[in-house]
């Protein structure tokens, strides 16, 4: 992977009517870096992610992915990133391998069948391979979503509450897998989560967002020190209640 | 690192194929959809075939061929629109639209995939109906001669334009507007002179019908079935109107997408 800043967001703003959902957010993600975006419900996390992904147009500010304007280089940029969110679904009548195969084609993967086998093994989905997506438990569906998100070996993985519906054991294994992906493949990640232990364990840097603004930034230790508390959970409570 | 296809035509074809595969897998795994593809057209065929036999028995000339031809060709238009809209609604119902919009698939490629697979389903449906019409009522669709091909092309393209328009309306006004995807072609049916000649419509409706490509097809079909000459001028007008419909539908889709991105509506399809 080239050593170009993966994501460079500068002063993006978005209002929906009278509500200023995002108010001048700036953040960067470098290759191999895992960056967390934390904040209470309605703080502007998902709106920020969706502006990064091109689902929402910012009112002002810029988003650059791999140094390029995604609005002008949509196909090239989107083939290098991927997204998974706990609140999304996938076509329910498709079997797991069919979901992954159709997305492999949609991302222009050169050897779709081989890549589908790889992610099925990576996410331990072998036994579920021929199950229809709608027949899976929510935890299993989340694993398929993550497999979909890795299908094109993205250089940036955007994850909105990636382990929300997983039991502690599977959640822990998924975190290990994602950490290994960052370590071994240099894959950058931008993550939102309400699981503070997950964020402490995974993220190199954390941005706290409240009422659409970044109110604190640093690693877990720095943030706890700055707020004079023991851990990230207490930082979260302080930020949310301010 | 997984090798992605280099940007270009091959990568574009691969992405279109991704949409087709997705729709094919969804269709293959959904028995009610298989049944529905053949059931409703068959039902219509039997109803109108029986009505036309009754009329013919009462010495109404040409009833069988005109009504069966109309039934079959109307299904071509209805299916073209419906298949396109339904594939899009499937993505909304499965909360997959956001996943789709963050892939490198362009809107043009997405529509191409929907159109290609929708055409396959429409051909399956039309073939089944054509066979049944021959079997049950002795009506051969190809009795219309070579005129059948341009008729079908005009109706298919009009159906696609209406399908794209329905998608754009849902994007613009949200999932609650999805009822339009079901009824849009029926809004045009009275003006299309499907089962009766244009001349029986009130004057104002006749004027409106002149702006509907399908009306030229069904008028011309009745002329051909009655032994008259194929009206190339009418077909030319219908094709030109089709081009206008497609341009308007694509323009509205572009506007609806821009509006959805500006107002955060695409994101809400994931809720």
Interface residues (C-beta under 8 A of the other chain):
Chain A: X1 X14 X16 X21 X46 X47 X50 X53 X54 X55 X56 X57 X74 X75 X76 X77 X78 X79 X81 X82 X83 X85 X87 X88 X89 X90 X91 X92 X93 X94 X95 X98 X101 X102 X103 X104 X105 X106 X107 X108 X109 X110 X111 X115 X132 X148 X151 X152 X153 X185
Chain B: X1 X2 X3 X4 X5 X7 X11 X14 X15 X17 X18 X19 X21 X22 X25 X26 X29 X30 X90 X91 X94 X95 X96 X98 X99 X100 X101 X102 X103 X104 X105 X106 X258 X261 X262 X263 X264 X266 X267 X270 X271
